[in-house]
């Protein structure tokens, strides 16, 4: 795996950690409290960091490949939602996750 693919993977992972923190901050009593919650603040910072990683990855990976590869975050979001936040994960979800995963692998190998 070359440097730019590693950076793209870091962008996706950083984004997912940020998304998880944003979700964990969503339990606040009101919107202002949620915005000031440390989970939200760090989550937003990680989103910004993920964007910077993505910009670097785009220097050598075509956008037509890089952006669809970020769809793996949908898979991660479903799994994190299920295992961390006890969100339901039914047969349709699992089928969709499988289709997304196959598509990402095919694009990455192209």
VOKEZA-354806 format. One record per residue (C-alpha): x, y, z. Coordinates in steps of 0.1 Angstrom, whole numbers, plus 2048, in hexadecimal, padded with zeros to 3 digits. Example, Ala and Ser with C-alpha at 12.3 -4.5 7.8 and 13.67 -1.06 7.14 Angstrom:
2
87B7D384E8897F5847
//
This chain:
110
8008008008108217F681184180A7F28517FA7DC8338007E88338257DE8578277BC8508187B78348327C184D84D7A886684078C84C84279684086479A86387277886D86476884E87477785689676A87989274786D8887468568A674F8728BE7348888AE71B86D8B47268698D872288E8DD6FE88D8CF6F08828F06F38A58FE6D48B790C6D48D28F16E68DC8D26FD8F68E27078DE8FD70E8C48E27248DD8CF7388E48EE73C8C08F87608B38F57548968DF7468AE8C67648C68C677E8AA8C17678998A87668B989378C8BD8957908998897798A086C7908BD8637AE8A786679E88D8507988A78357BD8B08367C788B8327AE8888157BD8A68037DF8968057D28757F87C28867DA7E48917CF7EA86E7C17CA85B7C37AF8647A97908737B877B85A7A578C83F7B97938517DA77085E7E175E83D7DB77882C7F176C84280E74B82F80C75C81682375482F83E72F82583973980184274C80E86173082586B71780886A72E7F287F73780D89871281689B7097F28A27257E98BA72B80A8CC70881A8CB6F27FB8CA6E28058A96CF7E98966E27D787B6CA7C18666CE7AB8486C97C88306E47DC8416FC7BE83F6F47B981A6FA7DE81371B7DD8277267BF81271E7D17F17307F17FC74E7DD8077517CA7E574E7EB7D37697FC7E77807DE7E277A7DE7BC7818037BA7A08017CE7AE7E57B87A57F7798
//
